[in-house]
Amino acid sequence: MDLDGVLQTFIAEGRELLRDMERGLLALERDPEDTETLNGVFRAAHTVKGSAGLFGLDDLVRFAHAMETVLDQLRAGDRALTSDLTARLLDCGDHLGVLLDQVADGTGTIEAELLRRGDELMEGLGADIAGADGEAGGADATPVANDRAPVEGGVECDHWHLSLRFGPEVLQNGMDPLSVLRYLGTIGEIGRLELIPDGIPDLDALDPETCYLGCELTLRTGADKQTIEDAFQFIRDGSRIHILPPRSCVSDYIELIRNLPEEDLLLGESLVRVGTLTEQELAQALAGQAGGDADGHRPLGEILVEERIVHPPTVEAALAKQRRVREHKARETHLVRVDAEKLDHLIALVGELVIAGASASLLAQQRGDAAMQEAAFTMTRFVEEIRDSALELRMVPIGDTFDRFQRIVRDAGRELGKEIRLSISGSETELDKGMVEKIADPLMHLVRNAMDHGIEPVEVRRGRGKPDAGTVRMDARHEAGVVVIEVGDDGGGLDRDRILEKAIARGMCAPDAGLTDDEIYDLIFEPGFSTSDEVTNLSGRGVGMDVVRRNVEALRGTVEVESDPGEGTTVRIRLPLTLAIIDGFLVGVGGADYVLPLKSVVECIEVTDELRIGGGEEDYIDFRGEVLPFLRLRDLFMSGAGRSSRENIV
């Protein structure tokens, strides 16, 4: 693993954390009392800051620290989360994303304009963040926020003791142990620092790529143990790191135990994890337990309490946590991050395998060999299972895409002066990853149109007996082998007469065309069509709905619109589950083969003289009493093939 690989992991995870922060802030605006969500937002900002510090991204650390300070004030109850503060925090999250993009682009320094923008945002937060402006390393710096609210009656922190033995492969993995020490200096004041030379070999055995560094140091900081541990996030493997807390009170340890991950830990492991027990103390207690009475081992907790190593309430809290985890431990989900290009390559190989399997089946059928046909049938069945399993790897829930619109609806509602609520259902509906990425823009146009043209102003809604807050709906579901995505609103609906008037004025239809309502509504998808006389930041320029249809059709989908005057409008998109592999219907014309999507095939019939109209000179057939036109593939593709004695229509 090299440094660049670690940095790319940080960037990818950082973007996910920022999305989590945005979702959390929007949820908090609806329910400010949700402390769990607030803690999650705080942890996301805290993790971004800590990881950025390992790479020397000081500007990113400084800005994330400012957000962290405000979030900690919210957790402590010192500030209230108002709508304006939520907007500022969302803007700060956007700015962190821009800074991450600069890192991803390989930009060595942050542009001065971005730094000014960051300063303006921090000033707008209105928080006491003086320590975030570069004084975090001093003894009087603003303390880095804890991962929990301050505990009443707690003892003020003094010095932490850190015992560090860096792993021998740290340098080979592209990490610099000194950068960790520099980061510790940004969250507190390093006191005594003593290097440990015991691990350094003789000169002739010295390997310049092996790390032999070890040290003992004291750190004065207002940070908690988790913050200090985060400094070692990328060098923890192979290293021995012991962090001994200062004069911490029992309630601190109990809170740490409650915040431990939902893992089935032994009692000693839990106490060591939170820092109330060192590994040496645990080893001594276990040795005493093993050498106890012949009647049996004494409980470890009893030994720790009797030897005055751990306070009884701390042991009780650890045992309670252990019981709770064992009783309610949910099934873990194991995830592996896979490069999208590798996944696409796998799908491509599976596609070739499907083609090879189809060729083998066709060859077996042509030869009429029963044994070969049976083997080909078995192989085809397994190939189809492999295909389905491979395609499932590309399927992702559409909920992540839907969630992005929470912020968009919120901001647009404020800009338009309307109260708009977003209702989401079917978030768990899965769709091919490539299609999810490509459907985002069409959905953006639909949501904007619903907010701008669909939802009425508050005064109008009141006059119609509707609630002040309008609703934009986003729904997804599987239906008959396709994915159906709907974007609707409870606004005024489409103005049929207005659409028809505009269409006639633009020469899109004749005044006496006699169009049905559905045909009139379908006119909104024509290029440049708009009924708005006013251009806004959201719509009114005559672009958007035609782009929606074009993009959806590029995904082999369809789009339709339903509207009920005074009640609202719904736009319905139907998409195939995947674009990677499709089942096809093979047809031949002369010496050429063509494939039609199998889901589009309803029936295949042989053309007889009884079906032909006009003696076969016209391209029409009488199909069960209905006159239907058809196209000849040999004419359509100008293949030059002669007319076959046997013809079929699909």
C-alpha positions as CSV (number, residue, x, y, z in Angstrom):
1,M,0.0,0.0,0.0
2,D,1.4,3.4,-1.0
3,L,0.6,6.9,0.3
4,D,-1.4,7.7,-2.9
5,G,-3.6,4.7,-2.4
6,V,-4.3,5.7,1.3
7,L,-5.0,9.3,0.2
8,Q,-7.5,8.1,-2.4
9,T,-9.3,6.0,0.2
10,F,-9.5,9.1,2.5
11,I,-11.0,11.1,-0.4
12,A,-13.6,8.5,-1.2
13,E,-14.5,8.0,2.5
14,G,-14.5,11.7,3.1
15,R,-17.1,12.3,0.4
16,E,-19.3,9.6,1.9
17,L,-18.9,11.2,5.3
18,L,-19.9,14.6,3.8
19,R,-23.0,13.1,2.3
20,D,-23.9,11.6,5.7
21,M,-23.4,15.0,7.3
22,E,-25.8,16.6,4.8
23,R,-28.5,13.9,5.4
24,G,-28.0,14.2,9.1
25,L,-28.3,18.0,9.1
26,L,-31.5,17.9,7.0
27,A,-32.9,15.3,9.4
28,L,-32.0,17.5,12.4
29,E,-33.8,20.4,10.9
30,R,-37.0,18.3,11.0
31,D,-36.3,16.8,14.4
32,P,-33.7,19.0,16.4
33,E,-34.1,16.7,19.4
34,D,-32.6,13.7,17.6
35,T,-29.4,13.4,19.6
36,E,-28.3,10.2,17.9
37,T,-28.3,11.9,14.5
38,L,-26.5,15.0,15.9
39,N,-23.8,12.7,17.3
40,G,-23.5,11.0,13.9
41,V,-23.0,14.4,12.2
42,F,-20.4,15.4,14.8
43,R,-18.5,12.1,14.3
44,A,-18.5,12.6,10.6
45,A,-16.9,16.0,10.9
46,H,-14.5,14.7,13.5
47,T,-13.4,11.8,11.3
48,V,-12.8,14.1,8.3
49,K,-10.7,16.4,10.5
50,G,-8.7,13.7,12.0
51,S,-8.0,11.9,8.7
52,A,-7.1,15.2,7.0
53,G,-4.6,15.9,9.7
54,L,-2.6,12.8,8.9
55,F,-1.9,14.1,5.4
56,G,-1.0,17.6,6.5
57,L,-4.1,19.1,5.0
58,D,-4.1,22.0,7.5
59,D,-6.7,24.2,5.7
60,L,-9.2,21.3,5.7
61,V,-8.4,20.5,9.3
62,R,-8.9,24.1,10.4
63,F,-12.2,24.4,8.7
64,A,-13.5,21.0,9.9
65,H,-12.4,21.9,13.4
66,A,-14.6,25.0,13.2
67,M,-17.6,23.0,12.2
68,E,-16.8,20.5,14.9
69,T,-16.8,23.2,17.6
70,V,-20.2,24.4,16.6
71,L,-21.6,20.9,16.5
72,D,-20.2,20.2,19.9
73,Q,-22.0,23.4,21.2
74,L,-25.2,22.0,19.8
75,R,-24.6,18.6,21.6
76,A,-23.9,20.4,24.9
77,G,-27.1,22.5,24.5
78,D,-25.2,25.7,24.4
79,R,-26.7,26.6,21.0
80,A,-30.0,25.9,19.3
81,L,-30.2,24.5,15.8
82,T,-32.1,27.2,13.9
83,S,-32.9,27.1,10.2
84,D,-30.3,29.7,9.5
85,L,-27.6,27.8,11.4
86,T,-28.6,24.6,9.4
87,A,-28.1,26.5,6.2
88,R,-24.7,27.7,7.3
89,L,-23.6,24.3,8.3
90,L,-24.8,22.9,5.0
91,D,-22.7,25.6,3.2
92,C,-19.7,24.6,5.3
93,G,-20.2,21.0,4.3
94,D,-20.2,22.1,0.6
95,H,-17.0,24.0,1.2
96,L,-15.4,20.9,2.7
97,G,-16.4,19.1,-0.4
98,V,-14.7,21.7,-2.6
99,L,-11.5,21.4,-0.5
100,L,-11.6,17.6,-0.9
101,D,-12.0,18.1,-4.7
102,Q,-8.9,20.2,-4.7
103,V,-7.0,17.5,-2.9
104,A,-8.3,14.9,-5.4
105,D,-7.2,17.1,-8.3
106,G,-3.7,17.1,-6.9
107,T,-3.7,20.8,-6.2
108,G,-0.8,21.5,-4.0
109,T,-2.2,24.7,-2.4
110,I,-5.7,26.0,-1.7
111,E,-6.6,29.0,-3.8
112,A,-6.8,32.3,-2.0
113,E,-10.4,32.8,-3.0
114,L,-11.4,29.5,-1.3
115,L,-9.5,30.4,1.8
116,R,-11.4,33.7,1.9
117,R,-14.7,31.9,1.4
118,G,-13.8,29.5,4.2
119,D,-13.1,32.4,6.5
120,E,-16.4,34.0,5.6
121,L,-18.3,30.8,6.4
122,M,-16.5,30.3,9.7
123,E,-17.3,33.9,10.6
124,G,-20.9,33.3,9.7
125,L,-21.1,30.4,12.1
126,G,-20.9,32.9,14.9
127,A,-19.0,30.4,17.1
128,D,-16.1,30.9,19.4
129,I,-13.6,29.2,17.1
130,A,-10.5,31.3,17.7
131,G,-8.5,28.2,18.2
132,A,-9.4,27.0,14.7
133,D,-7.5,29.8,13.1
134,G,-4.1,28.2,13.6
135,E,-3.7,28.3,17.4
136,A,-4.8,24.8,18.0
137,G,-1.4,23.7,19.1
138,G,-1.2,26.1,22.0
139,A,-2.0,25.3,25.6
140,D,-4.8,27.9,25.5
141,A,-6.3,26.7,22.2
142,T,-9.9,26.0,22.0
143,P,-10.2,22.3,23.0
144,V,-11.0,19.8,20.3
145,A,-14.6,18.7,20.9
146,N,-15.2,15.5,22.6
147,D,-17.1,12.6,21.1
148,R,-19.6,13.1,23.9
149,A,-21.2,15.9,25.8
150,P,-19.2,17.2,28.8
151,V,-19.9,15.2,31.9
152,E,-21.1,17.3,34.9
153,G,-18.7,17.1,37.8
154,G,-15.9,15.7,35.7
155,V,-12.3,16.4,36.6
156,E,-10.4,18.8,34.3
157,C,-8.0,16.9,32.0
158,D,-4.3,17.0,32.8
159,H,-1.7,15.0,30.9
160,W,-2.2,11.9,28.8
161,H,0.6,9.4,28.5
162,L,1.3,7.8,25.1
163,S,3.5,4.8,24.7
164,L,4.2,4.3,21.0
165,R,6.1,1.5,19.1
166,F,5.5,2.0,15.4
167,G,5.3,-1.0,13.2
168,P,8.3,-2.0,11.1
169,E,6.4,-1.6,7.8
170,V,5.1,1.9,8.4
171,L,7.6,3.6,6.1
172,Q,7.1,0.9,3.4
173,N,3.4,1.7,3.5
174,G,4.1,5.3,2.7
175,M,3.4,6.8,6.1
176,D,5.5,9.2,8.1
177,P,5.4,8.6,11.9
178,L,6.6,12.2,12.5
179,S,3.4,13.4,10.7
180,V,1.5,11.8,13.5
181,L,3.5,13.6,16.2
182,R,3.0,16.9,14.3
183,Y,-0.8,16.2,14.2
184,L,-0.8,15.5,18.0
185,G,0.7,19.0,18.3
186,T,-2.3,20.5,16.7
187,I,-4.7,19.1,19.2
188,G,-2.7,19.7,22.3
189,E,0.7,20.5,23.8
190,I,3.3,17.8,23.8
191,G,5.3,17.8,27.0
192,R,8.0,15.2,27.7
193,L,9.1,13.3,24.6
194,E,11.5,10.4,25.1
195,L,12.8,8.3,22.2
196,I,13.2,4.6,22.9
197,P,16.2,3.2,21.1
198,D,15.8,-0.4,22.2
199,G,14.6,-1.6,18.8
200,I,17.4,-0.2,16.7
201,P,19.7,-3.0,15.5
202,D,23.4,-2.8,14.8
203,L,24.5,-0.7,11.9
204,D,25.2,-3.7,9.6
205,A,21.7,-5.0,10.2
206,L,20.0,-1.6,9.8
207,D,17.3,-1.6,7.0
208,P,16.6,2.0,5.8
209,E,13.1,1.0,4.8
210,T,12.2,-0.4,8.3
211,C,10.9,1.8,11.1
212,Y,12.5,1.3,14.5
213,L,11.0,4.4,16.1
214,G,9.5,4.2,19.5
215,C,8.8,6.9,22.1
216,E,7.1,7.8,25.3
217,L,5.4,11.2,25.5
218,T,2.9,13.2,27.5
219,L,0.2,15.2,25.9
220,R,-1.8,18.0,27.5
221,T,-5.1,18.4,25.6
222,G,-8.8,18.9,26.0
223,A,-9.4,16.1,23.4
224,D,-10.8,12.8,24.4
225,K,-9.2,9.4,23.9
226,Q,-11.0,8.7,20.6
227,T,-9.6,11.9,19.1
228,I,-6.1,10.9,20.1
229,E,-6.5,7.4,18.7
230,D,-7.7,8.8,15.4
231,A,-4.2,10.2,14.9
232,F,-3.0,6.6,14.4
233,Q,-5.7,5.5,12.0
234,F,-3.5,4.7,9.1
235,I,-0.5,3.3,11.0
236,R,-2.3,1.2,13.6
237,D,-1.6,-2.1,11.9
238,G,1.6,-3.6,13.2
239,S,2.1,-0.9,15.8
240,R,1.8,-1.1,19.6
241,I,0.0,2.0,20.8
242,H,-1.0,2.5,24.4
243,I,-2.9,5.7,25.5
244,L,-3.2,6.1,29.2
245,P,-5.7,8.7,30.3
246,P,-5.2,11.4,33.0
247,R,-7.3,11.8,36.1
248,S,-10.5,10.7,34.5
249,C,-13.7,10.3,36.5
250,V,-15.7,7.1,36.6
251,S,-18.6,8.7,34.6
252,D,-16.2,9.4,31.7
253,Y,-15.2,5.7,31.5
254,I,-18.8,4.6,31.7
255,E,-19.8,6.9,28.8
256,L,-16.9,5.5,26.8
257,I,-18.0,1.9,27.5
258,R,-21.5,2.8,26.3
259,N,-20.1,4.2,23.1
260,L,-18.0,1.1,22.3
261,P,-18.8,-0.6,19.0
262,E,-21.4,-3.3,19.0
263,E,-18.7,-6.0,19.3
264,D,-18.7,-9.1,21.5
265,L,-15.8,-8.1,23.6
266,L,-14.5,-9.8,26.8
267,L,-14.5,-7.8,30.0
268,G,-10.8,-7.2,29.9
269,E,-10.9,-6.1,26.3
270,S,-13.6,-3.6,26.9
271,L,-11.8,-2.0,29.9
272,V,-8.5,-1.9,27.9
273,R,-10.3,-0.4,24.9
274,V,-11.6,2.6,26.9
275,G,-8.3,3.2,28.7
276,T,-9.3,2.4,32.3
277,L,-7.1,-0.7,32.3
278,T,-3.7,-1.2,30.7
279,E,-2.7,-4.4,29.0
280,Q,0.0,-5.0,31.7
281,E,-2.6,-4.7,34.4
282,L,-4.9,-7.0,32.6
283,A,-2.1,-9.6,32.2
284,Q,-1.3,-9.4,35.9
285,A,-5.0,-9.8,36.8
286,L,-5.3,-12.8,34.5
287,A,-2.2,-14.4,36.0
288,G,-3.8,-14.0,39.4
289,Q,-7.0,-15.5,38.2
290,A,-5.2,-18.5,36.8
291,G,-3.3,-19.1,40.0
292,G,-6.4,-18.8,42.2
293,D,-8.2,-21.5,44.3
294,A,-8.5,-25.0,43.0
295,D,-12.3,-24.6,43.3
296,G,-12.3,-22.5,40.2
297,H,-11.3,-19.2,38.7
298,R,-12.5,-16.1,40.4
299,P,-14.4,-13.7,38.1
300,L,-12.0,-11.1,36.5
301,G,-14.2,-8.2,37.5
302,E,-14.0,-9.3,41.2
303,I,-10.2,-9.3,41.0
304,L,-10.0,-5.9,39.4
305,V,-12.3,-4.4,42.0
306,E,-10.6,-6.0,45.0
307,E,-7.1,-5.0,43.8
308,R,-8.5,-1.4,43.4
309,I,-7.5,-1.4,39.7
310,V,-10.9,-0.5,38.3
311,H,-13.9,1.1,40.1
312,P,-16.9,-1.1,40.6
313,P,-19.3,1.1,38.5
314,T,-17.0,0.8,35.6
315,V,-16.9,-3.0,35.8
316,E,-20.6,-3.1,36.1
317,A,-21.1,-0.9,33.0
318,A,-18.7,-3.1,31.0
319,L,-20.6,-6.3,32.0
320,A,-23.9,-4.7,31.2
321,K,-22.6,-3.6,27.8
322,Q,-21.3,-7.2,27.2
323,R,-24.7,-8.7,28.1
324,R,-26.6,-6.2,25.9
325,V,-24.4,-6.9,22.8
326,R,-24.7,-10.6,23.2
327,E,-28.5,-10.4,23.5
328,H,-29.1,-7.9,20.7
329,K,-26.2,-8.4,18.3
330,A,-27.5,-8.0,14.8
331,R,-26.2,-9.9,11.8
332,E,-23.2,-8.1,10.5
333,T,-23.0,-7.0,6.9
334,H,-19.6,-7.4,5.4
335,L,-18.8,-5.0,2.6
336,V,-15.8,-4.9,0.2
337,R,-15.0,-1.8,-1.8
338,V,-14.4,-2.7,-5.4
339,D,-13.1,-0.5,-8.2
340,A,-15.9,0.2,-10.6
341,E,-13.7,-0.5,-13.6
342,K,-12.9,-4.0,-12.3
343,L,-16.7,-4.6,-11.9
344,D,-17.3,-3.4,-15.4
345,H,-14.6,-5.7,-16.7
346,L,-16.2,-8.7,-14.9
347,I,-19.6,-7.8,-16.5
348,A,-17.9,-7.6,-19.9
349,L,-16.4,-11.1,-19.4
350,V,-19.7,-12.5,-18.3
351,G,-21.3,-11.0,-21.5
352,E,-18.7,-12.8,-23.6
353,L,-19.4,-16.0,-21.7
354,V,-23.2,-15.6,-22.4
355,I,-22.4,-15.2,-26.1
356,A,-20.1,-18.2,-26.1
357,G,-22.8,-20.3,-24.3
358,A,-25.4,-19.2,-26.8
359,S,-23.1,-20.2,-29.7
360,A,-22.4,-23.6,-28.1
361,S,-26.2,-24.2,-27.7
362,L,-26.8,-23.2,-31.4
363,L,-24.1,-25.5,-32.6
364,A,-25.4,-28.4,-30.6
365,Q,-28.9,-27.8,-32.0
366,Q,-27.6,-27.7,-35.5
367,R,-25.7,-30.9,-35.2
368,G,-28.6,-32.7,-33.6
369,D,-26.3,-34.4,-31.0
370,A,-28.5,-35.2,-28.0
371,A,-25.6,-35.5,-25.5
372,M,-24.1,-32.3,-26.8
373,Q,-27.5,-30.5,-26.5
374,E,-27.9,-31.7,-22.9
375,A,-24.4,-30.5,-22.0
376,A,-25.0,-27.2,-23.7
377,F,-28.3,-26.8,-21.9
378,T,-26.6,-27.4,-18.5
379,M,-23.9,-25.0,-19.3
380,T,-26.4,-22.3,-20.4
381,R,-28.3,-22.7,-17.2
382,F,-25.1,-22.1,-15.1
383,V,-24.0,-19.3,-17.3
384,E,-27.4,-17.6,-16.7
385,E,-26.9,-18.0,-13.0
386,I,-23.5,-16.5,-13.2
387,R,-24.9,-13.6,-15.3
388,D,-27.7,-12.9,-12.8
389,S,-25.2,-13.0,-9.9
390,A,-22.8,-10.7,-11.7
391,L,-25.5,-8.2,-12.6
392,E,-26.6,-8.1,-8.9
393,L,-23.2,-6.8,-8.1
394,R,-24.0,-3.7,-10.1
395,M,-27.3,-3.1,-8.5
396,V,-27.4,-0.3,-6.0
397,P,-30.4,1.2,-4.1
398,I,-31.8,4.3,-5.6
399,G,-32.2,5.8,-2.2
400,D,-28.8,7.5,-2.2
401,T,-29.9,9.4,-5.3
402,F,-33.2,10.3,-3.9
403,D,-31.6,11.6,-0.6
404,R,-29.6,14.2,-2.5
405,F,-32.9,16.0,-3.3
406,Q,-33.6,16.7,0.3
407,R,-31.1,19.5,0.2
408,I,-32.2,20.7,-3.2
409,V,-35.9,20.9,-2.2
410,R,-35.1,22.7,1.0
411,D,-32.9,25.3,-0.7
412,A,-35.3,25.8,-3.6
413,G,-38.2,26.2,-1.3
414,R,-36.5,29.0,0.6
415,E,-35.5,30.7,-2.7
416,L,-39.1,30.5,-4.1
417,G,-40.7,31.5,-0.9
418,K,-42.7,28.3,-0.8
419,E,-43.1,25.7,1.9
420,I,-42.2,22.4,0.2
421,R,-41.8,19.0,1.7
422,L,-40.1,16.0,0.0
423,S,-41.7,12.6,0.4
424,I,-39.5,9.6,-0.5
425,S,-40.6,6.0,-0.9
426,G,-39.1,2.9,-2.4
427,S,-35.5,4.0,-1.5
428,E,-34.5,0.3,-1.3
429,T,-35.4,-0.3,-5.0
430,E,-32.3,-1.4,-6.8
431,L,-31.1,-0.3,-10.2
432,D,-28.0,-0.7,-12.2
433,K,-25.3,1.6,-10.9
434,G,-24.7,3.1,-14.3
435,M,-28.3,3.9,-14.8
436,V,-28.6,5.4,-11.3
437,E,-25.8,7.8,-12.2
438,K,-27.4,8.8,-15.5
439,I,-31.0,9.2,-14.2
440,A,-29.9,11.9,-11.7
441,D,-30.1,14.7,-14.2
442,P,-33.6,13.9,-15.5
443,L,-34.8,13.6,-12.0
444,M,-33.3,17.0,-11.2
445,H,-35.3,18.6,-14.0
446,L,-38.5,17.0,-12.9
447,V,-38.1,18.0,-9.2
448,R,-37.3,21.6,-10.2
449,N,-40.4,21.8,-12.5
450,A,-42.5,20.4,-9.7
451,M,-41.3,23.0,-7.3
452,D,-41.4,25.9,-9.7
453,H,-44.5,25.2,-11.8
454,G,-46.4,22.6,-9.8
455,I,-46.4,23.8,-6.1
456,E,-48.5,26.9,-5.7
457,P,-47.7,29.8,-3.4
458,V,-49.0,29.6,0.2
459,E,-51.8,32.1,-0.4
460,V,-53.1,30.1,-3.4
461,R,-52.9,26.8,-1.6
462,R,-54.9,28.3,1.3
463,G,-57.5,29.6,-1.1
464,R,-57.9,26.0,-2.5
465,G,-58.2,24.5,0.9
466,K,-54.8,22.8,0.8
467,P,-52.1,22.8,3.5
468,D,-49.5,25.5,3.4
469,A,-46.7,23.1,2.7
470,G,-46.7,21.5,-0.7
471,T,-45.4,18.0,-1.3
472,V,-43.0,16.7,-3.9
473,R,-43.1,12.9,-4.1
474,M,-40.3,10.6,-5.3
475,D,-41.1,6.9,-5.6
476,A,-39.4,3.9,-7.1
477,R,-40.6,0.3,-7.4
478,H,-40.1,-2.9,-9.5
479,E,-43.0,-3.6,-11.9
480,A,-43.2,-6.4,-14.5
481,G,-39.4,-6.6,-15.1
482,V,-38.8,-2.9,-15.2
483,V,-38.1,-0.1,-12.7
484,V,-40.8,2.5,-12.3
485,I,-39.7,5.9,-11.0
486,E,-42.3,8.6,-10.3
487,V,-41.9,12.3,-9.5
488,G,-45.2,13.9,-8.5
489,D,-46.6,16.9,-6.7
490,D,-49.8,18.0,-5.0
491,G,-49.8,21.3,-6.9
492,G,-52.2,22.9,-9.4
493,G,-51.6,20.4,-12.2
494,L,-50.9,21.1,-15.8
495,D,-52.9,23.9,-17.5
496,R,-54.3,22.1,-20.5
497,D,-55.6,25.2,-22.3
498,R,-52.4,27.1,-21.7
499,I,-50.3,24.2,-23.2
500,L,-52.5,23.9,-26.2
501,E,-52.5,27.7,-26.7
502,K,-48.7,27.8,-26.7
503,A,-48.4,24.8,-29.0
504,I,-50.8,26.4,-31.6
505,A,-48.9,29.7,-31.4
506,R,-45.6,27.9,-32.1
507,G,-47.1,25.9,-34.9
508,M,-46.7,22.6,-33.1
509,C,-50.3,21.5,-33.9
510,A,-53.3,22.8,-35.8
511,P,-56.1,24.6,-34.0
512,D,-58.6,21.9,-35.1
513,A,-56.3,18.9,-34.4
514,G,-58.6,17.5,-31.8
515,L,-55.9,16.3,-29.4
516,T,-56.7,14.3,-26.4
517,D,-55.6,15.4,-22.9
518,D,-52.7,12.9,-22.9
519,E,-51.6,14.1,-26.3
520,I,-51.7,17.7,-25.1
521,Y,-49.7,16.9,-22.0
522,D,-47.2,15.1,-24.1
523,L,-46.4,18.4,-25.8
524,I,-44.4,19.6,-22.8
525,F,-41.6,17.2,-23.9
526,E,-41.1,19.0,-27.2
527,P,-37.7,20.9,-27.5
528,G,-37.9,24.5,-26.3
529,F,-41.5,24.2,-25.1
530,S,-42.4,26.3,-22.0
531,T,-45.6,27.8,-20.7
532,S,-43.7,30.1,-18.3
533,D,-43.5,33.8,-19.1
534,E,-40.9,34.3,-16.5
535,V,-37.4,32.9,-16.3
536,T,-36.2,31.8,-12.9
537,N,-33.1,30.2,-11.5
538,L,-35.0,26.9,-11.7
539,S,-36.8,26.9,-15.0
540,G,-38.6,28.9,-17.6
541,R,-36.0,28.8,-20.4
542,G,-37.8,26.1,-22.4
543,V,-35.2,23.4,-21.7
544,G,-35.5,20.5,-19.4
545,M,-38.4,18.3,-20.2
546,D,-37.1,17.4,-23.7
547,V,-33.8,16.6,-22.1
548,V,-35.6,14.4,-19.7
549,R,-37.2,12.4,-22.5
550,R,-34.0,12.2,-24.5
551,N,-32.0,11.0,-21.6
552,V,-34.6,8.5,-20.5
553,E,-34.9,7.1,-24.1
554,A,-31.1,6.9,-24.2
555,L,-31.4,4.4,-21.3
556,R,-34.0,2.5,-23.3
557,G,-36.8,3.8,-21.1
558,T,-40.0,5.6,-21.5
559,V,-41.6,8.6,-19.8
560,E,-45.2,9.6,-19.5
561,V,-47.1,12.3,-17.6
562,E,-50.5,12.3,-15.8
563,S,-52.1,15.4,-14.4
564,D,-55.3,16.2,-12.5
565,P,-56.2,19.9,-12.5
566,G,-56.1,21.3,-9.1
567,E,-54.7,18.1,-7.6
568,G,-51.2,17.7,-9.0
569,T,-49.0,16.1,-11.7
570,T,-47.1,12.8,-11.8
571,V,-44.3,12.0,-14.3
572,R,-43.6,8.3,-14.6
573,I,-40.3,6.9,-15.9
574,R,-39.9,3.2,-16.8
575,L,-36.4,1.8,-17.1
576,P,-34.9,-1.6,-17.7
577,L,-33.2,-3.1,-14.7
578,T,-29.8,-3.0,-16.4
579,L,-28.0,-2.0,-19.6
580,A,-25.1,-4.4,-19.2
581,I,-26.7,-7.6,-20.6
582,I,-30.2,-8.1,-22.2
583,D,-32.0,-11.2,-23.4
584,G,-32.3,-11.1,-27.2
585,F,-34.5,-12.6,-29.9
586,L,-32.4,-13.7,-32.9
587,V,-33.7,-13.2,-36.4
588,G,-32.0,-13.7,-39.7
589,V,-32.3,-11.9,-43.1
590,G,-30.4,-13.5,-45.9
591,G,-27.0,-14.1,-44.4
592,A,-27.2,-11.5,-41.6
593,D,-28.4,-11.9,-38.1
594,Y,-30.2,-9.3,-36.0
595,V,-31.1,-9.3,-32.3
596,L,-34.2,-7.7,-30.8
597,P,-34.7,-7.1,-27.1
598,L,-36.7,-10.0,-25.8
599,K,-38.7,-7.9,-23.5
600,S,-40.0,-6.0,-26.5
601,V,-41.2,-9.2,-28.3
602,V,-44.9,-10.0,-27.8
603,E,-45.4,-12.6,-30.5
604,C,-43.8,-14.0,-33.6
605,I,-46.0,-15.2,-36.5
606,E,-45.4,-16.6,-39.9
607,V,-46.8,-14.4,-42.8
608,T,-49.2,-16.3,-44.9
609,D,-51.2,-15.3,-48.0
610,E,-54.3,-15.1,-45.8
611,L,-52.7,-12.4,-43.7
612,R,-51.4,-10.2,-46.5
613,I,-53.4,-7.2,-47.7
614,G,-53.4,-6.1,-51.3
615,G,-51.9,-9.3,-52.6
616,G,-48.7,-8.8,-50.7
617,E,-47.7,-5.6,-52.4
618,E,-48.5,-3.4,-49.4
619,D,-46.7,-3.6,-46.1
620,Y,-49.8,-4.3,-44.1
621,I,-51.3,-7.5,-42.6
622,D,-54.7,-8.4,-41.3
623,F,-53.9,-9.6,-37.8
624,R,-56.9,-11.0,-36.0
625,G,-59.2,-8.4,-37.6
626,E,-56.8,-5.5,-37.1
627,V,-54.8,-3.8,-39.9
628,L,-51.1,-3.5,-38.8
629,P,-48.2,-2.0,-40.8
630,F,-44.8,-3.7,-40.7
631,L,-41.2,-3.0,-41.8
632,R,-39.0,-5.3,-43.9
633,L,-35.5,-5.6,-42.3
634,R,-33.9,-6.2,-45.7
635,D,-35.3,-2.9,-47.0
636,L,-34.6,-1.0,-43.7
637,F,-30.9,-2.0,-43.6
638,M,-30.6,-2.2,-47.4
639,S,-29.1,-5.7,-47.1
640,G,-29.7,-6.6,-50.7
641,A,-31.1,-10.0,-49.7
642,G,-33.7,-11.4,-52.0
643,R,-37.2,-12.1,-50.8
644,S,-37.4,-15.4,-48.8
645,S,-40.0,-18.0,-49.5
646,R,-40.8,-18.0,-45.8
647,E,-41.3,-14.8,-43.8
648,N,-42.1,-14.1,-40.2
649,I,-43.2,-11.0,-38.4
650,V,-42.1,-10.2,-34.8
